Amino acid sequence: MDINLPDVKAEVEAAFARYEAALVGNDVEALQALFWNSAHTIRYGIGENLYGYDEIGAFRSARSPVGLERTTSRTVITTFGRDFATAATLFHRTTAPDKTGRQMQSWARMPDGWRVVAAHVSVIPAP
């Protein structure tokens, strides 16, 4: 299996960047477009467990747009072959300087492009 083919990695990095911009901008439509439209999609959040595209969309639509600004660090994107990748990043919010957020995503190439098929977000005390 080919790991981190340059063209594939660039595609996932671009999709990840679109996700990050949509997240901090609270662009619910763009966020939903980047998730796999399937009942099999899962997102475990800081305070919620979401099963399926519809639950994820309902959460996003109801979420407050206040306080979504963040910076990221230590982002690692790894591709496996041409159709699967993982993305991991730490995130930091000025509103919670004593916390470090962690985000893991599994991405798969679908007929309509790269989509998040599983995600996990958690927060821990800052080291």
FENRAHU-V990753 format. One record per residue. N is the residue number from 1. NEAR is the number of other C-alpha atoms within 10 Angstrom. Layout:
BEGIN
N/NEAR + N/NEAR
END
This chain:
BEGIN
1/7 + 2/8 + 3/14 + 4/16 + 5/13 + 6/9 + 7/10 + 8/20 + 9/19 + 10/14 + 11/15 + 12/25 + 13/19 + 14/13 + 15/18 + 16/21 + 17/12 + 18/14 + 19/21 + 20/17 + 21/15 + 22/17 + 23/18 + 24/15 + 25/15 + 26/19 + 27/15 + 28/19 + 29/12 + 30/15 + 31/20 + 32/21 + 33/17 + 34/21 + 35/24 + 36/23 + 37/17 + 38/12 + 39/11 + 40/11 + 41/20 + 42/23 + 43/22 + 44/17 + 45/15 + 46/13 + 47/9 + 48/11 + 49/13 + 50/18 + 51/16 + 52/19 + 53/20 + 54/15 + 55/16 + 56/22 + 57/19 + 58/13 + 59/13 + 60/18 + 61/15 + 62/9 + 63/12 + 64/10 + 65/15 + 66/9 + 67/11 + 68/14 + 69/17 + 70/16 + 71/13 + 72/15 + 73/11 + 74/9 + 75/14 + 76/12 + 77/20 + 78/19 + 79/25 + 80/16 + 81/14 + 82/16 + 83/14 + 84/20 + 85/24 + 86/18 + 87/19 + 88/19 + 89/17 + 90/19 + 91/20 + 92/19 + 93/16 + 94/11 + 95/11 + 96/13 + 97/10 + 98/12 + 99/16 + 100/17 + 101/19 + 102/18 + 103/19 + 104/20 + 105/21 + 106/19 + 107/27 + 108/22 + 109/18 + 110/13 + 111/7 + 112/9 + 113/15 + 114/22 + 115/26 + 116/28 + 117/23 + 118/20 + 119/20 + 120/16 + 121/19 + 122/15 + 123/16 + 124/10 + 125/10 + 126/11 + 127/6
END
